[in-house]
Amino acid sequence: MRKSIRRSNQTGFTLVEIAIVLVIIGLLLGGILKGQEMITQAKIKNLINDFNGLSAAMYSYQDRYRALPGDELNATTVARWGASAFGGNGSGTFVGVAAATTQVYNNPPAAPAVGGPENNLFWLHLRLSGFVPGSTDTTAAASTQQPNNSVNGIVGVQTSGMGFTSNIICTSNLPDKVAIAVDTQVDDGSSIRGQLRGQLQTAPNPAASATAPTVEFVENGTNQYLLCKNL
């Protein structure tokens, strides 16, 4: 007795259908990568704007008041903001009134006080004058808080560091790809020379070294850098 053989009606994908799926996947991946690149470019642009905008705000303050924000000796002796505005020593640097006070870009914010760090008072004076946004409450630490940059670091100022002897702007926690792009567009693309220098970070918001960096940028996908620019 012969057994009948039943054929199934199973169907598969045609080559055309597979090709269409692959094209769609490629378009989706391309869109994701393009979107990521656009986000990265926006971060780079914002970081460059931080350097340019802060320089402009500082020089505008100097032009209006003939003093460096944070360092202004007359900040408390004129009726402009009242005695609670606090002032500096008028040296033209962020060295500070009290010699024992640490004067670095990443000083922890604190309520303004006599003899407080001038690079924290820097933000208070710029905010009181309307050149940068932020709290103007002279009893709160928020008024001296450094603003965040576009990569979850901070932006601050200090005098000397990274081989500079002048006042400098520093911005922290920059991914290697972003740091290299910023330096390339603003300066010369080198971390060890020029008006913009990069220091390899081993922790978030690190102190700027006193001497110039000795190692060039390395893009490995994990490095982060502190960038400091001569004012």
C-alpha positions as CSV (number, residue, x, y, z in Angstrom):
1,M,0.0,0.0,0.0
2,R,1.5,3.2,-1.1
3,K,1.6,6.1,1.4
4,S,0.6,9.4,0.0
5,I,3.0,12.3,0.4
6,R,1.5,15.6,1.5
7,R,3.3,18.7,0.5
8,S,3.2,21.6,2.9
9,N,2.3,25.1,1.7
10,Q,5.2,26.8,3.6
11,T,6.4,30.1,2.2
12,G,9.6,32.0,2.8
13,F,10.8,35.6,2.2
14,T,11.7,36.5,-1.3
15,L,15.0,38.1,-2.1
16,V,13.2,41.4,-2.8
17,E,11.5,41.3,0.6
18,I,14.9,40.6,2.3
19,A,16.5,43.4,0.4
20,I,13.7,45.9,1.4
21,V,14.2,44.9,5.1
22,L,17.9,45.4,4.9
23,V,17.4,48.8,3.3
24,I,15.1,49.9,6.1
25,I,17.5,48.7,8.7
26,G,20.3,50.6,7.0
27,L,18.2,53.7,6.9
28,L,17.3,53.4,10.6
29,L,21.0,52.8,11.6
30,G,22.1,55.8,9.4
31,G,19.5,58.0,11.0
32,I,20.6,57.0,14.5
33,L,24.3,57.6,13.7
34,K,23.4,60.9,12.1
35,G,21.4,61.9,15.1
36,Q,24.2,61.1,17.4
37,E,26.7,63.1,15.3
38,M,24.3,66.1,15.4
39,I,24.1,65.9,19.2
40,T,27.9,65.8,19.4
41,Q,28.3,68.8,17.1
42,A,25.8,70.7,19.2
43,K,27.8,70.0,22.3
44,I,31.0,71.1,20.6
45,K,29.3,74.4,19.4
46,N,28.0,75.0,23.0
47,L,31.4,74.5,24.5
48,I,33.0,77.0,22.0
49,N,30.2,79.4,22.8
50,D,31.0,79.1,26.5
51,F,34.6,80.3,25.8
52,N,33.5,83.1,23.5
53,G,30.5,84.2,25.6
54,L,32.3,84.2,28.9
55,S,35.2,86.2,27.4
56,A,32.7,88.7,26.0
57,A,30.8,89.0,29.3
58,M,34.0,89.6,31.2
59,Y,35.4,92.2,28.9
60,S,32.0,93.9,28.7
61,Y,32.0,94.1,32.5
62,Q,35.5,95.6,32.5
63,D,34.4,98.1,29.9
64,R,31.4,99.2,31.9
65,Y,33.0,99.2,35.4
66,R,36.7,99.4,34.7
67,A,37.4,96.4,36.8
68,L,37.6,92.6,36.6
69,P,34.4,90.8,37.8
70,G,35.1,89.1,41.1
71,D,38.2,91.2,41.7
72,E,36.5,94.6,41.7
73,L,37.6,96.6,44.6
74,N,34.6,99.0,44.4
75,A,31.9,96.4,44.3
76,T,31.0,97.1,47.9
77,T,31.9,100.8,48.1
78,V,29.5,102.1,45.5
79,A,25.7,102.0,45.7
80,R,25.4,99.8,42.6
81,W,24.5,96.6,44.4
82,G,24.9,97.4,48.1
83,A,27.4,96.2,50.6
84,S,26.2,92.6,50.3
85,A,27.8,92.3,46.8
86,F,31.2,91.9,48.3
87,G,34.4,92.8,46.4
88,G,37.9,91.8,45.6
89,N,41.3,93.4,46.0
90,G,41.6,95.1,42.6
91,S,44.7,93.3,41.6
92,G,43.4,92.3,38.1
93,T,43.7,88.6,38.9
94,F,41.7,86.0,40.8
95,V,44.4,85.8,43.5
96,G,41.9,86.9,46.2
97,V,41.6,89.0,49.3
98,A,42.6,86.3,51.7
99,A,45.9,84.6,50.9
100,A,44.8,81.4,52.5
101,T,41.7,81.1,50.3
102,T,42.0,78.6,47.5
103,Q,41.6,80.3,44.1
104,V,40.8,77.7,41.5
105,Y,38.1,77.3,38.8
106,N,36.4,74.4,40.7
107,N,36.1,76.0,44.1
108,P,32.9,74.7,45.8
109,P,30.2,77.4,45.7
110,A,29.4,79.1,49.0
111,A,27.4,82.1,50.1
112,P,29.4,85.3,49.3
113,A,31.6,86.5,52.1
114,V,34.3,89.0,52.8
115,G,37.6,87.6,51.6
116,G,35.8,84.8,49.7
117,P,37.4,83.4,46.5
118,E,37.4,86.0,43.8
119,N,36.7,83.3,41.1
120,N,33.5,82.5,42.9
121,L,32.6,86.2,43.3
122,F,33.3,86.5,39.5
123,W,30.0,84.7,38.9
124,L,28.1,86.8,41.4
125,H,29.3,90.1,39.9
126,L,28.5,89.0,36.3
127,R,25.0,87.9,37.4
128,L,24.3,91.1,39.4
129,S,25.4,93.1,36.3
130,G,23.1,91.0,34.0
131,F,25.9,89.7,31.8
132,V,25.2,86.1,32.6
133,P,22.1,84.4,33.9
134,G,21.8,82.9,37.4
135,S,20.9,83.5,41.0
136,T,21.6,87.1,42.4
137,D,20.7,86.1,46.0
138,T,23.8,87.3,47.8
139,T,23.0,85.1,50.8
140,A,22.9,81.9,48.8
141,A,25.7,79.6,47.4
142,A,23.8,79.5,44.1
143,S,25.0,83.0,43.3
144,T,28.6,81.8,43.2
145,Q,27.9,78.4,41.6
146,Q,29.9,77.8,38.4
147,P,27.5,77.0,35.4
148,N,27.5,73.6,33.9
149,N,28.8,73.0,30.4
150,S,27.1,70.8,27.8
151,V,28.8,67.6,28.9
152,N,28.0,67.7,32.6
153,G,31.2,69.5,33.6
154,I,31.6,73.0,34.9
155,V,33.0,76.2,33.6
156,G,35.2,78.4,35.8
157,V,38.0,80.9,35.9
158,Q,41.3,81.2,37.7
159,T,44.7,82.8,37.5
160,S,47.6,80.7,36.1
161,G,47.6,77.0,35.6
162,M,48.2,74.6,32.6
163,G,51.5,76.5,31.9
164,F,49.7,79.9,31.6
165,T,50.5,82.8,33.9
166,S,47.5,84.8,32.9
167,N,43.8,84.6,33.9
168,I,42.3,81.5,32.2
169,I,38.9,79.9,31.6
170,C,38.6,76.1,32.2
171,T,35.8,73.7,31.3
172,S,35.8,70.1,32.5
173,N,34.7,66.5,31.7
174,L,35.0,66.7,27.9
175,P,35.0,63.4,26.1
176,D,38.1,62.9,24.0
177,K,36.4,63.4,20.6
178,V,34.7,66.6,21.8
179,A,37.8,68.0,23.4
180,I,39.9,67.4,20.2
181,A,37.2,69.1,18.1
182,V,37.0,72.1,20.3
183,D,40.7,72.6,20.4
184,T,41.0,72.1,16.6
185,Q,38.2,74.7,15.9
186,V,39.4,77.3,18.6
187,D,43.1,76.8,18.5
188,D,45.7,74.4,17.0
189,G,44.4,71.0,17.9
190,S,47.3,70.4,20.3
191,S,46.8,69.7,24.0
192,I,50.3,70.8,25.0
193,R,50.7,74.2,23.4
194,G,48.8,77.2,22.1
195,Q,46.1,79.4,23.7
196,L,43.9,76.3,24.5
197,R,45.4,73.3,26.3
198,G,44.0,69.9,27.4
199,Q,44.7,67.9,30.5
200,L,43.8,64.2,30.8
201,Q,41.4,63.7,33.6
202,T,41.5,60.9,36.2
203,A,38.5,62.2,38.1
204,P,35.6,64.6,37.4
205,N,36.2,68.4,37.6
206,P,39.9,68.0,38.5
207,A,42.3,70.8,39.5
208,A,44.3,72.3,36.7
209,S,47.9,71.4,36.8
210,A,50.4,74.2,37.3
211,T,52.5,73.2,34.3
212,A,51.5,72.7,30.7
213,P,50.4,69.2,29.7
214,T,53.1,67.0,28.2
215,V,50.9,64.4,26.4
216,E,48.9,65.1,23.3
217,F,45.2,64.2,23.0
218,V,44.4,60.5,22.6
219,E,41.0,59.5,21.2
220,N,40.2,56.1,22.6
221,G,36.5,56.6,23.4
222,T,37.1,56.6,27.2
223,N,39.4,59.6,27.9
224,Q,38.1,62.8,29.3
225,Y,39.8,66.2,29.3
226,L,39.9,69.5,31.1
227,L,40.4,72.3,28.7
228,C,41.8,75.7,29.7
229,K,42.0,78.8,27.5
230,N,44.2,81.9,28.0
231,L,42.1,85.0,28.5
